[in-house]
């Protein structure tokens, strides 16, 4: 154990929270500890170590905990067709060679962290599921700061304490070290946020991150790293409950104003992320004008689609990443961010009687309806294949109910018996689908697409009808028939 960590454990006896704060102020380097928005900060000069010491410590630590693990106790090694004796011998040989110390440390430095299963995968050049094996060491973090290293093991004993210590160290580093001298600050802020959520409420975590980013901004010059931290702060507001969600627009307005020009200006991907969050905020506040403006912006130029992979990988805390299902019309429209944009946008356009824009979306974007309806709206001969609508809905329902189209009749029977049950497994999908199909029917009625309207309406009544939605559809049609007369 590193001397700093050992001393901290001794004086606190593994306490976290207020206990750790109080004891550190009373007994541990009190003259060097400062107060921040999250209590005390620890002196980084005391816990950062030189590379040689970091390399030796990591090698010895991993040898002590993972080099002595009894691999033959883990069934997964046998399932992976490994000779257990050979596997244990390879582990021993690795640690018997001091030259491997640098190789191991390079891996840690590049990846920032290592768990037991990662060590085994690196050693045997193939993934082996050994995560259930208790080794006494859960994970080790290694990050370069200035010309030194932050090394933080999370031991299986006092796990909560070591997570709290890691969070305190990261918090202290951001307040004491220039941002440009910290490698991978965005990753580290993400780890800090994750650790904070284990020790304080989501609301408190968001407040700490917000104040910390503001302090970092005050003390550091503009940089891409600083911009990334501001984006993380906005995402934290987005995901941290009602109180912080209501502050999202103010946060994003400031971000857009401060990063609107120059070489570090927000790029197209970042603008798309912010617009998506503002779109969701507009939904929450029921601001129809903003929903339409942001929704159309996201769809224009295929912005969401063009950056789909980057957005989901980098901002998975914000965007629902379930693969889109263009073939299906019966589905949960919240599972994919792009399908949800079309769902909400079309609903809002219908409410605002903006049918010209709505029909254009149906004709130009497959995800606005489904593949079958989209193709019918494209082709002058599409109306000859109206039977495909019912077949498509039947297949969608079968896949939802049984995950297969082999027994469609039985699947449809199950659906029709249970889809209206208030607490049943299908009600959310049924309500969203019914709402969306009714909106499509309203658009088709407005556009006098009578043949397609009639067929889709008959399928809706047969499989998807929800009485309250159908009543609203009837009222919509009656009102417009009265006006025409």
C-alpha positions in Angstrom: 0.0 0.0 0.0 1.3 3.5 -0.8 2.4 5.4 2.3 -0.1 8.2 1.8 -3.0 5.8 1.5 -1.8 3.7 4.4 -1.5 6.9 6.6 -5.0 8.0 5.5 -6.5 4.6 6.3 -4.9 4.6 9.7 -6.1 8.0 10.8 -9.6 7.6 9.4 -10.1 3.9 10.2 -11.8 3.6 6.8 -14.5 6.2 7.5 -15.9 8.3 4.7 -18.1 11.4 4.5 -18.1 13.7 7.4 -16.0 11.3 9.5 -13.1 11.5 7.0 -13.4 15.3 6.7 -13.3 15.8 10.4 -10.5 13.4 11.2 -8.3 14.8 8.3 -8.8 18.3 9.5 -7.9 17.4 13.1 -5.0 14.9 12.6 -3.8 14.7 9.0 -1.6 17.5 7.6 -4.1 20.1 8.7 -1.9 23.0 7.7 -1.8 21.7 4.1 -5.5 20.9 3.7 -7.9 23.4 2.0 -11.6 23.7 1.9 -13.5 23.4 -1.4 -17.1 23.2 -2.4 -16.9 19.5 -1.6 -15.1 19.8 1.8 -11.4 19.2 2.2 -8.8 18.9 -0.6 -5.8 16.7 -0.2 -2.3 18.0 -1.0 -1.5 16.5 -4.4 2.3 16.7 -3.7 1.7 14.1 -1.1 0.0 11.4 -3.2 1.5 11.9 -6.7 4.5 9.6 -7.2 7.4 9.4 -9.7 7.3 7.0 -12.7 9.9 4.5 -11.3 8.0 4.2 -8.0 4.7 4.0 -9.8 6.0 1.2 -12.1 7.5 -0.8 -9.3 4.5 -0.4 -7.0 2.0 -1.5 -9.7 4.0 -4.5 -10.7 4.4 -5.7 -7.0 0.7 -4.9 -6.2 -0.6 -6.9 -9.2 1.8 -9.7 -8.4 0.7 -9.9 -4.8 -3.0 -9.9 -5.6 -3.4 -11.3 -9.1 -0.2 -13.3 -9.5 -1.3 -15.5 -6.6 -4.9 -16.1 -7.7 -5.8 -19.7 -7.9 -6.8 -19.9 -11.5 -7.7 -23.6 -11.1 -10.5 -22.6 -8.8 -12.2 -20.7 -11.7 -14.4 -22.9 -13.9 -14.2 -20.4 -16.7 -10.5 -21.4 -17.4 -11.6 -24.9 -17.9 -14.5 -23.8 -20.1 -11.9 -21.8 -22.2 -10.0 -25.1 -22.8 -6.9 -24.0 -20.9 -4.6 -26.4 -19.2 -4.8 -25.1 -15.6 -1.2 -26.0 -14.7 0.1 -24.3 -17.8 -2.0 -21.2 -17.1 -0.7 -20.9 -13.6 2.8 -21.4 -14.8 2.5 -18.6 -17.4 1.3 -16.2 -14.7 4.3 -17.2 -12.5 6.7 -16.7 -15.4 5.4 -13.3 -16.1 6.0 -12.0 -12.6 9.4 -13.8 -12.4 10.7 -11.6 -15.3 11.3 -8.0 -14.0 11.3 -6.7 -17.6 7.6 -7.2 -17.7 7.2 -4.4 -15.1 7.5 -1.8 -17.8 5.2 -3.7 -20.2 2.5 -3.9 -17.5 2.9 -0.2 -16.6 2.6 0.9 -20.2 -0.7 -1.0 -20.5 -1.9 0.8 -17.3 -0.8 4.2 -18.5 -2.4 3.7 -21.9 -5.7 2.4 -20.6 -5.9 4.3 -17.3 -7.2 1.4 -15.4 -7.1 -2.4 -15.1 -9.3 -5.1 -13.6 -8.3 -8.7 -13.0 -10.1 -9.9 -16.2 -8.2 -7.3 -18.3 -4.9 -8.5 -16.8 -5.7 -12.1 -17.7 -6.8 -11.1 -21.2 -3.6 -9.2 -21.7 -1.6 -12.2 -20.5 -3.3 -14.9 -22.4 -4.2 -12.8 -25.5 -7.9 -13.8 -25.3 -10.9 -12.8 -23.1 -11.6 -15.2 -20.3 -14.6 -14.4 -17.9 -12.9 -14.5 -14.5 -14.7 -11.5 -13.1 -16.3 -13.6 -10.3 -12.9 -14.7 -8.9 -12.2 -12.8 -5.6 -8.6 -11.5 -5.7 -8.7 -8.8 -3.0 -8.0 -6.0 -5.6 -11.0 -4.8 -7.6 -9.3 -2.3 -9.9 -6.2 -0.1 -10.2 -6.2 3.4 -11.7 -3.1 5.0 -13.2 -3.1 8.5 -14.8 -0.2 10.9 -15.5 -0.3 14.3 -13.9 2.5 16.7 -14.7 5.6 14.5 -14.7 4.2 12.2 -12.0 1.5 9.6 -11.7 -1.7 9.2 -9.8 -1.9 5.5 -8.8 -5.0 4.4 -6.9 -5.9 0.8 -6.1 -9.4 0.0 -5.1 -9.1 -2.9 -2.7 -11.9 -5.4 -2.0 -11.7 -4.6 1.7 -13.0 -1.0 2.5 -14.1 -0.6 -1.1 -16.3 2.4 -0.4 -13.4 4.1 1.5 -11.0 3.7 -1.4 -13.5 5.0 -3.9 -14.0 8.0 -1.7 -10.3 8.5 -1.5 -10.0 8.3 -5.3 -12.7 10.9 -5.6 -11.0 13.2 -3.1 -7.7 12.9 -4.9 -9.3 13.7 -8.3 -11.2 16.6 -6.9 -8.0 18.0 -5.3 -6.0 17.6 -8.6 -8.5 19.6 -10.6 -8.2 22.4 -8.0 -4.4 22.3 -7.6 -2.9 21.3 -11.0 -3.2 23.3 -14.3 -5.7 21.5 -16.5 -3.2 21.1 -19.4 -0.8 19.2 -17.1 -3.4 16.5 -16.4 -3.6 13.7 -18.9 -7.1 12.7 -20.0 -9.0 15.2 -17.8 -12.4 14.3 -19.3 -11.9 10.6 -18.3 -10.9 11.6 -14.8 -13.8 13.9 -14.4 -16.1 11.1 -15.5 -14.5 8.8 -12.9 -14.9 11.5 -10.3 -18.6 11.9 -11.2 -19.1 8.1 -11.0 -17.4 7.8 -7.6 -19.4 10.8 -6.3 -22.6 9.1 -7.1 -21.6 6.2 -4.8 -21.2 8.6 -1.9 -23.6 11.5 -2.4 -27.0 12.1 -4.1 -27.3 12.6 -7.8 -28.4 16.2 -7.1 -25.4 16.8 -4.9 -23.1 15.2 -7.5 -24.3 17.6 -10.2 -23.8 20.6 -7.9 -20.2 19.5 -7.1 -19.4 19.0 -10.7 -20.9 22.3 -11.8 -19.0 24.3 -9.2 -15.8 22.4 -9.9 -16.0 23.1 -13.6 -16.6 26.8 -12.9 -13.5 26.9 -10.7 -11.4 25.1 -13.3 -12.7 27.6 -15.9 -11.6 30.5 -13.7 -8.1 29.2 -13.2 -7.3 27.9 -16.7 -6.9 29.2 -20.3 -9.3 28.1 -23.0 -8.6 24.7 -24.4 -10.3 21.8 -26.0 -10.1 20.0 -22.6 -11.9 22.8 -20.9 -14.6 22.8 -23.5 -15.1 19.0 -23.0 -15.5 19.6 -19.3 -18.2 22.2 -19.9 -20.0 19.7 -22.2 -19.8 17.1 -19.4 -21.2 19.6 -17.0 -24.2 20.2 -19.4 -24.7 16.4 -19.7 -24.6 16.1 -15.9 -27.4 18.8 -15.6 -29.4 16.8 -18.3 -29.2 13.5 -16.4 -29.4 14.7 -12.7 -33.1 15.1 -12.1 -35.7 17.9 -12.3 -33.8 20.6 -10.3 -30.8 20.5 -12.5 -32.7 19.8 -15.7 -34.5 23.1 -15.2 -31.1 24.8 -15.2 -30.1 23.1 -18.4 -31.0 25.9 -20.8 -29.0 28.5 -18.8 -26.0 26.2 -18.7 -26.2 25.5 -22.5 -26.8 29.2 -23.3 -23.5 30.1 -21.5 -21.7 27.2 -23.2 -22.8 28.3 -26.6 -22.0 31.9 -26.0 -18.5 31.2 -24.7 -17.6 28.6 -27.4 -19.2 30.1 -30.5 -16.1 31.3 -32.4 -12.4 30.6 -32.9 -10.5 27.4 -33.4 -12.1 25.9 -30.3 -15.7 26.7 -31.3 -18.3 24.0 -30.9 -18.2 21.6 -33.8 -21.3 20.1 -35.6 -21.3 17.0 -33.4 -21.3 19.1 -30.2 -24.0 21.5 -31.5 -26.1 18.4 -32.3 -25.6 17.1 -28.8 -26.7 20.4 -27.2 -29.6 20.7 -29.6 -30.8 17.2 -28.6 -30.7 18.1 -24.9 -32.6 21.3 -25.6 -35.1 19.3 -27.6 -35.7 17.1 -24.6 -35.9 20.1 -22.3 -38.6 21.6 -24.6 -40.6 18.3 -24.4 -40.4 18.5 -20.6 -41.6 22.1 -20.6 -44.2 21.4 -23.3 -42.8 24.3 -25.5 -44.2 23.3 -28.9 -42.4 26.0 -30.8 -39.0 24.9 -29.4 -39.8 21.2 -30.0 -40.4 21.9 -33.7 -37.4 24.2 -34.1 -34.9 21.8 -32.4 -36.6 18.7 -33.9 -36.3 20.0 -37.4 -32.7 21.2 -36.8 -31.7 17.7 -35.7 -33.3 16.1 -38.7 -32.0 18.6 -41.3 -28.9 17.5 -43.0 -29.2 14.1 -41.3 -27.4 15.6 -38.3 -28.3 13.0 -35.7 -27.9 10.2 -38.3 -24.5 11.4 -39.5 -23.0 11.6 -36.0 -24.9 8.5 -34.7 -21.9 6.3 -33.8 -19.9 9.2 -32.2 -22.8 10.5 -30.3 -23.8 7.1 -28.8 -20.2 6.2 -28.0 -19.2 9.5 -26.5 -22.5 10.6 -25.0 -24.3 7.4 -24.1 -25.5 9.0 -20.9 -27.7 11.3 -23.0 -28.8 9.4 -26.0 -30.7 6.1 -26.0 -28.7 3.8 -28.1 -31.0 1.0 -29.1 -30.7 0.3 -32.8 -33.5 1.9 -34.9 -36.2 -0.4 -36.3 -37.3 1.3 -39.6 -39.3 -1.8 -40.6 -41.5 -1.7 -37.5 -44.3 0.6 -36.6 -45.3 -1.3 -33.4 -42.4 -0.5 -31.0 -41.2 1.5 -28.1 -40.4 4.9 -29.7 -38.3 5.9 -26.7 -35.6 3.2 -27.2 -33.9 4.9 -30.0 -33.2 8.7 -29.9 -33.8 9.3 -33.6 -37.1 7.4 -33.6 -38.2 9.4 -30.5 -37.4 12.7 -32.2 -39.7 11.8 -35.1 -42.4 10.5 -32.7 -42.5 13.7 -30.7 -42.0 16.1 -33.6 -44.8 14.6 -35.6 -47.1 14.7 -32.6 -46.3 18.4 -32.0 -46.7 19.3 -35.7 -50.2 17.7 -35.7 -51.1 19.5 -32.5 -50.0 22.8 -34.1 -51.8 22.0 -37.4 -48.5 22.2 -39.4 -49.5 19.4 -41.8 -47.3 20.6 -44.7 -44.2 20.0 -42.7 -45.6 16.7 -41.2 -46.4 15.1 -44.6 -43.0 16.2 -45.8 -41.4 14.2 -42.9 -43.5 11.2 -43.8 -42.5 11.3 -47.4 -38.8 12.1 -46.9 -37.9 10.0 -43.8 -38.4 6.3 -43.4 -38.1 6.5 -39.6 -41.1 8.9 -39.5 -43.4 5.9 -40.2 -42.0 2.5 -41.2 -40.5 0.9 -44.4 -43.9 -0.3 -45.8 -45.7 3.1 -45.4 -42.7 5.0 -46.6 -42.4 3.0 -49.8 -46.2 3.4 -50.4 -45.9 7.2 -50.1 -43.0 7.1 -52.6 -44.4 5.0 -55.3 -47.4 5.8 -57.5 -48.1 2.0 -57.5 -47.7 1.7 -53.8 -51.5 1.5 -53.1 -51.6 -1.9 -54.9 -49.7 -3.4 -52.0 -51.9 -2.3 -49.1 -52.1 -5.8 -47.8 -48.4 -5.4 -46.7 -49.5 -3.0 -43.9 -51.5 -5.6 -42.0 -48.8 -8.2 -42.6 -46.2 -5.8 -41.3 -48.2 -5.0 -38.1 -48.7 -8.8 -37.5 -45.0 -9.5 -37.8 -44.2 -6.6 -35.4 -46.6 -7.9 -32.8 -45.3 -11.5 -33.1 -41.7 -10.3 -32.6 -42.7 -8.3 -29.5 -44.8 -11.1 -28.0 -42.7 -14.2 -28.8 -39.5 -13.0 -30.5 -40.5 -15.0 -33.6 -42.9 -14.9 -36.5 -43.3 -18.7 -36.4 -46.6 -18.7 -34.5 -48.2 -15.4 -35.6 -51.8 -16.5 -34.8 -51.0 -17.4 -31.2 -48.9 -14.2 -30.8 -51.7 -12.0 -32.1 -54.2 -13.7 -29.7 -51.9 -13.1 -26.8 -51.4 -9.4 -27.8 -55.1 -8.8 -28.2 -55.9 -10.3 -24.9 -53.3 -8.4 -22.9 -52.2 -5.2 -24.8 -54.7 -3.0 -23.0 -53.8 -4.2 -19.5 -52.9 -1.2 -17.4 -49.9 -2.9 -15.8 -49.3 -5.4 -18.5 -46.1 -6.0 -20.5 -47.3 -4.3 -23.7 -49.1 -1.2 -22.5 -46.3 1.3 -23.1 -45.6 0.1 -26.6 -49.3 -0.1 -27.4 -50.0 3.5 -26.2 -47.0 5.0 -28.1 -47.8 3.0 -31.3 -51.5 4.0 -31.1 -50.7 7.6 -30.6 -48.2 7.6 -33.5 -50.5 5.8 -35.9 -53.4 8.2 -35.1 -51.1 11.1 -35.9 -50.2 9.5 -39.2 -53.9 9.0 -39.9 -54.6 12.7 -39.2 -51.9 13.7 -41.6 -53.2 11.3 -44.3 -56.7 12.7 -43.7 -55.5 16.3 -44.1 -53.6 15.3 -47.3 -56.7 13.4 -48.6 -54.7 10.2 -49.0 -58.0 8.3 -48.7 -57.0 4.8 -49.8 -54.0 4.6 -47.6 -56.0 6.2 -44.8 -58.8 3.7 -45.0 -56.5 0.7 -45.0 -54.3 1.9 -42.1 -57.4 2.8 -40.1 -58.8 -0.7 -40.5 -55.5 -2.3 -39.4 -55.4 0.1 -36.5 -58.9 -0.8 -35.3 -58.1 -4.5 -35.7 -54.8 -4.6 -33.7 -53.8 -1.4 -32.1 -56.8 0.6 -31.1 -56.8 2.5 -27.8 -60.3 4.0 -27.2 -59.2 7.4 -26.0 -56.9 7.9 -29.1 -59.6 6.7 -31.4 -62.1 9.1 -29.9 -59.7 12.0 -30.5 -59.2 10.9 -34.1 -63.0 10.8 -34.7 -63.3 14.3 -33.2 -60.5 15.5 -35.4 -62.1 14.2 -38.5 -65.6 15.4 -37.5 -64.4 19.0 -36.9 -62.7 19.2 -40.2 -65.6 17.6 -42.1 -67.8 20.3 -40.5 -65.5 23.0 -41.7 -65.4 21.6 -45.2 -69.2 21.5 -45.3 
